Amino acid sequence: MELLGVIVGLESLQQPYKLMILSDSSYVVNAFQQHWVESWLAHNWKTAGKKPVKNADLWKRLLQALDGHTAEFRWVKGHNGHEFNERCDELATRAADDTLHHIQDEGFGAL
């Protein structure tokens, strides 16, 4: 869900920005700080173990949403009193409870 949160936030921007994206998701942050995304792109969306990248549809959507922006990703400890992280948790909880306006992961299919 953190990945989709970053995507929706980026897609809401109307012009290019220099961004610092704070996240308590090591999955999201490490993908950029440890250059996983670059490796996935270079290896046709395969991991170092030659397996398909999980959530590749969302990673591609995130990269498209990042286009035109300059972004730095930083990890913050979750549920630890970080002002912005606590606010994001509050907004995410409220959005999850909103049955009228669910955000769709279009790459997700029913079983």
C-alpha positions, 0 to 999 in steps of 0.5 A, spaced: 500 500 500 505 504 501 507 504 494 500 506 491 500 511 496 507 514 493 504 513 486 497 517 488 501 523 491 506 524 485 500 523 480 496 529 484 502 534 482 500 539 476 507 541 475 515 538 476 517 539 483 524 537 487 521 532 492 524 529 498 519 523 499 519 520 506 517 513 507 517 508 513 517 502 507 524 500 506 521 496 500 520 503 497 526 507 499 531 501 498 528 500 491 531 507 489 537 508 494 540 501 493 538 502 485 534 496 485 529 500 480 535 501 475 537 494 475 530 491 474 529 496 468 536 493 465 534 486 466 527 487 463 523 487 470 527 481 473 530 480 480 537 478 481 534 471 482 531 472 475 524 472 477 519 477 475 519 483 480 513 483 484 508 489 483 512 491 476 505 494 474 506 499 480 513 500 479 512 502 472 506 507 474 511 510 479 516 511 474 511 514 470 509 519 475 516 521 477 517 523 470 519 530 470 520 531 477 527 530 481 526 526 487 530 523 493 527 517 497 529 517 505 526 512 510 523 514 516 521 510 522 514 508 522 509 509 528 515 513 532 512 520 532 515 523 526 510 528 524 509 527 517 509 519 517 503 520 523 499 525 518 500 520 512 498 514 517 492 518 519 490 520 511 491 513 509 487 510 514 481 515 513 482 513 505 481 506 507 475 507 511 472 511 505 468 506 501 466 511 496 473 513 493 477 507 493 484 507 489 484 502 484 491 497 483 489 496 476 494 491 475 491 486 481 486 481 478 481 477 482 483 470 484 
